[in-house]
Amino acid sequence: MTASLADIRAIGVCCPLGMSLKETATSYQNGVRNFVKSSDVIGPDGLPVRIAPVFAFNEPRNFELRLQRLFETAADDVKSQLPQKTVAADLRLIVPDWFMENPLREPLQNWILEQFGTWIRTVTFLSGKETIFLAELARALQSVSEENSSDCFVGALDSLMHAELIDILTLQDRLLTKDNPHGVIPGEGAVIAYVAQVDPGTEGALGTVLAAYRGYEEESFRKPIGVLGRGLAKPLALALRDVLPDRFMVNLNGERWRSEDISVALSASQPLPDHLAADFETPPLYCGECGVVTDAIMAALSLVPPPDTLSNVSSKSVITHIAISQRSGLRCVGIIERYVAENPV
């Protein structure tokens, strides 16, 4: 899937690294990790659980209100980046698979339309088990490029700050504890991107998705018969065939199987430039495991300068490859171009 004639005009972010794109970029550039040990959550080892919250674990205690606050913060951020004359557009919102049939779904949809109806026309929920943010963002850019729509929003919303969800991580042996050094640090967040065609010469466009290649891993990460990585190897090879990146991101989050997955994929692909192969970017190790929002946060970070940015950037764009591996088996490698000269962050 390719998309090159439309632009990402704005992107609102709410995540453990910050409550706006600007705050998130600054935290990431400075190597900040917003990890806390919360006495509100006790792990299976009897110790407080390390988490990456945006808001304190029990503030708010109401999970529905928590989702609303996450969405509202990201929505306010993206709205602050848009021209005042922006008209209402459709929103495609990725949520965790369990949310698709949950009683909270309809109230959240109604709340979004009531609170943001002047610039969000419709809300379509998408399961994070069936698609990912990078693919939907590429699809939206392609649709706008082909003039099927003039503009649209693509978002992702998720939170693991709920006792039942923490318990599920524990039962799946995914939670980082004293006895499980390969576990995850639960996080949360919301990201909303606005896609539109921007007139040539108009300032403000952040970048675009040049391509998003999807794959699927047939091996079970729980009981693999062979090696993991073949499902990611094909889209990664296609992405590296198109263009070598200036930045390379992967969603390593502490789980051991992800290391095998990306290692096999890299060994089967065209070599990365030496400096990238030696030290690629792993945003989840800074912001925690944020569920379906994780790759959306990575996409947002690809649109701002990385921690090691040189002061004399001469190129007018920076190419980032983002490699995503989902527990469902979905794989995707996205190619994002950041417009250096026009980036306001």
C-alpha positions in Angstrom: 0.0 0.0 0.0 1.4 3.4 -1.0 0.4 6.9 -0.3 2.4 9.9 -1.4 0.2 12.8 -2.6 -1.5 13.7 0.7 0.1 14.9 3.9 -0.2 14.4 7.6 -1.3 17.9 8.5 -1.4 17.5 12.3 -1.0 14.8 14.9 -2.2 15.0 18.5 -0.5 12.8 21.1 -1.3 11.9 24.7 1.0 9.2 26.1 3.3 8.5 29.1 6.0 10.7 27.4 3.8 13.8 27.2 0.3 15.3 26.8 1.0 16.8 23.4 3.2 16.1 20.4 5.6 18.8 21.6 5.9 17.4 25.1 6.3 13.9 23.8 9.0 14.9 21.4 11.0 16.8 24.1 10.8 13.8 26.5 11.9 11.3 23.8 14.8 13.6 22.7 15.9 13.8 26.4 15.6 10.1 27.0 12.9 10.5 29.6 11.0 7.4 30.9 7.8 8.0 32.8 7.9 4.7 34.7 6.5 4.6 38.2 6.1 1.9 40.9 2.5 2.2 41.9 1.4 1.0 45.4 -2.1 0.9 43.9 -1.1 -2.2 41.9 0.6 -5.2 43.6 2.1 -7.8 41.3 2.3 -11.6 41.7 5.6 -11.2 43.5 4.0 -9.1 46.2 5.8 -5.9 45.0 4.3 -2.7 43.5 3.9 -3.0 39.7 6.0 -0.7 37.5 3.6 1.1 35.2 3.7 4.0 32.6 0.5 6.0 33.2 -0.6 9.3 31.7 -2.8 9.9 34.7 -2.4 8.3 38.2 -3.7 4.7 38.2 -6.8 5.5 40.2 -7.3 9.1 39.0 -9.8 8.7 37.5 -10.9 5.4 38.9 -13.7 5.2 36.3 -12.2 3.5 33.2 -14.8 5.1 30.8 -13.8 8.5 32.1 -10.1 7.6 31.7 -10.6 6.7 28.0 -12.4 10.0 27.5 -9.6 12.0 29.1 -7.0 10.3 27.0 -8.9 11.0 23.8 -9.8 14.5 24.8 -6.1 15.4 25.5 -5.0 14.1 22.1 -8.0 15.8 20.4 -7.2 19.1 21.9 -3.6 18.8 20.8 -4.5 18.0 17.2 -7.1 20.7 17.1 -4.6 23.3 18.3 -2.5 22.5 15.2 -5.4 22.9 12.7 -6.6 26.0 10.9 -9.7 27.6 12.4 -11.6 27.0 9.2 -11.2 23.2 9.2 -14.5 21.5 8.5 -15.8 18.3 10.0 -14.2 15.0 8.8 -14.6 11.3 9.5 -12.6 9.5 12.2 -11.4 5.9 12.0 -10.4 5.0 15.5 -8.4 1.8 16.4 -9.2 0.3 19.7 -8.3 -3.0 21.4 -10.2 -6.0 20.1 -12.0 -6.6 23.5 -13.5 -3.1 23.2 -15.3 -3.9 19.9 -18.2 -5.7 21.7 -17.9 -4.0 25.0 -20.8 -1.9 26.5 -18.4 1.1 26.7 -18.2 1.3 22.9 -21.5 3.0 22.1 -21.3 5.6 25.0 -17.7 6.5 23.9 -18.9 7.0 20.3 -21.8 9.2 21.4 -19.5 11.2 23.7 -17.0 11.9 20.9 -19.7 13.1 18.6 -21.2 15.3 21.3 -18.0 16.8 22.4 -16.2 17.1 19.0 -19.1 17.1 16.5 -18.0 20.4 15.0 -14.9 18.8 13.5 -15.5 15.0 13.8 -18.4 14.0 11.5 -18.5 10.2 12.1 -16.6 7.7 14.2 -15.8 4.2 12.9 -14.1 1.8 15.4 -11.5 -0.7 14.1 -10.2 -3.7 16.0 -6.5 -3.6 16.8 -6.5 -7.4 16.2 -7.3 -6.8 12.5 -5.4 -3.7 11.6 -2.8 -1.3 12.9 -2.3 2.5 12.9 0.4 2.6 10.2 -1.7 0.7 7.7 -4.8 2.8 8.4 -2.8 6.0 8.1 -1.4 4.9 4.7 -4.9 3.9 3.6 -6.3 7.3 4.6 -3.5 9.1 2.8 -4.1 7.1 -0.3 -7.8 7.8 -0.2 -7.2 11.5 0.1 -4.6 11.4 -2.7 -7.1 9.7 -5.0 -9.7 12.4 -4.0 -12.1 9.8 -2.5 -12.3 12.2 0.4 -10.9 15.7 1.1 -9.6 14.9 4.5 -10.0 12.6 7.5 -8.8 11.6 10.9 -7.1 8.4 11.9 -6.7 7.6 15.6 -5.8 5.0 18.2 -6.9 4.7 21.8 -6.0 2.2 24.5 -5.2 1.9 28.2 -3.9 -0.9 30.4 -4.5 1.1 33.6 -7.3 -1.2 34.8 -7.1 -3.9 37.4 -8.6 -6.6 35.2 -6.3 -5.8 32.3 -3.3 -5.9 34.7 -4.5 -9.3 35.9 -4.7 -10.5 32.3 -1.1 -9.5 31.7 -0.2 -11.4 34.9 -2.1 -14.5 33.9 -0.4 -14.4 30.4 3.0 -14.1 32.1 3.6 -10.8 30.3 3.9 -8.4 33.3 7.4 -7.2 34.3 8.1 -8.5 37.8 11.1 -9.7 39.8 10.5 -13.2 38.5 9.8 -12.2 34.9 12.6 -9.8 33.6 11.2 -10.2 30.0 7.8 -8.7 30.9 6.2 -5.4 29.8 5.5 -2.1 31.5 1.8 -1.3 31.0 1.0 2.1 29.5 -1.8 4.0 27.8 -2.4 6.7 25.3 -4.3 8.2 22.4 -3.1 9.5 19.1 -5.1 11.3 16.4 -3.7 12.2 13.0 -5.3 14.6 10.5 -4.8 13.8 6.9 -5.4 16.3 4.0 -4.1 17.6 0.8 -2.0 20.7 1.4 -1.6 23.3 -1.3 2.0 23.5 -2.6 4.0 26.1 -0.6 1.7 25.9 2.4 3.5 25.6 5.7 2.4 23.2 8.3 2.5 19.7 6.8 4.5 17.3 9.0 5.1 14.5 6.6 3.5 11.5 4.8 3.5 7.7 4.6 5.3 6.6 1.5 4.3 3.0 1.9 3.1 0.4 4.4 3.8 -3.2 3.8 1.8 -5.8 5.7 2.7 -9.4 6.5 1.5 -12.2 8.8 3.5 -14.5 11.0 2.3 -18.1 10.9 4.4 -19.3 13.8 2.9 -19.1 17.3 5.1 -17.0 19.6 3.9 -19.2 22.5 4.8 -22.6 20.9 6.7 -22.0 17.7 7.5 -25.1 15.6 10.2 -23.2 13.7 11.6 -19.7 14.1 9.7 -16.4 14.3 10.5 -13.7 11.8 9.4 -14.9 8.4 6.2 -12.9 8.6 8.1 -9.6 9.2 11.0 -10.5 6.8 8.9 -10.0 3.6 7.5 -6.5 4.4 10.9 -5.4 5.7 12.6 -6.6 2.6 10.2 -4.7 0.4 10.6 -1.5 2.5 14.4 -1.7 2.3 14.2 -2.4 -1.4 12.4 0.9 -1.9 14.7 3.2 0.1 17.2 2.9 2.9 16.1 4.7 6.1 17.6 7.5 8.0 15.9 6.2 11.1 14.8 2.6 12.0 12.2 1.9 14.8 10.9 -1.4 16.1 8.3 -2.1 18.8 10.6 -4.1 21.1 9.0 -3.8 24.6 10.9 -6.3 26.7 9.2 -9.5 25.5 11.8 -12.1 24.4 9.9 -13.3 21.3 10.1 -9.9 19.7 13.9 -10.0 19.7 13.9 -13.2 17.8 11.2 -11.9 15.4 13.2 -8.8 14.4 16.5 -10.6 14.4 15.4 -13.2 11.9 13.7 -10.5 9.7 16.8 -8.4 9.6 19.0 -11.4 8.8 16.8 -12.1 5.8 16.7 -8.6 4.4 19.1 -6.1 2.8 21.5 -4.9 5.4 20.7 -1.7 7.3 23.3 1.1 7.4 25.8 0.2 10.1 24.9 3.0 12.5 21.2 1.9 12.4 21.9 -1.8 12.7 24.0 -1.1 15.8 21.5 1.1 17.6 18.0 1.2 16.2 15.2 3.1 18.1 12.9 1.2 20.5 10.2 3.8 21.7 8.2 1.2 23.8 11.2 1.0 26.1 10.6 4.7 26.9 6.8 4.9 26.8 5.8 1.4 27.9 3.5 -1.0 26.2 0.5 1.1 25.1 -1.4 -1.6 23.3 -2.9 -0.5 19.9 -1.5 3.0 20.5 2.1 1.9 20.5 2.8 2.1 16.8 0.8 5.3 16.6 3.1 6.8 19.1 6.1 5.6 17.1 4.6 7.2 14.0 4.3 10.5 15.8 7.9 10.2 17.0 9.0 9.7 13.4 7.6 13.1 12.6 9.8 14.9 15.1 13.6 15.1 15.4 15.3 12.0 17.1 17.5 12.3 20.2 20.7 12.4 18.2 19.6 15.1 15.7 22.5 17.1 14.3 22.2 20.8 14.2 23.1 21.1 10.6 20.4 18.9 8.9 20.8 19.6 5.2 18.1 17.2 3.9 14.6 18.5 3.3 13.2 15.2 4.5 14.0 12.3 6.8 12.9 8.7 6.1 11.9 6.4 8.9 11.1 2.7 8.7 8.8 1.5 11.5 8.7 -2.3 12.0 5.7 -3.6 13.9 5.0 -7.1 15.2 1.6 -7.8 16.8 0.7 -10.7 19.1 -2.2 -11.5 16.7 0.4 -12.3 14.0 0.0 -9.1 12.1 3.2 -7.6 10.8 3.8 -4.2 9.1 6.7 -2.1 8.0 5.8 1.6 7.3 7.9 4.1 5.5 7.3 7.6 6.9 8.8 10.8 5.4 9.2 13.7 7.7 9.4 17.2 6.1 12.3 18.8 8.0 12.0 22.3 6.6 8.3 22.5 7.5 8.3 20.7 10.9 7.2 23.1 13.6 8.2 20.9 16.5 
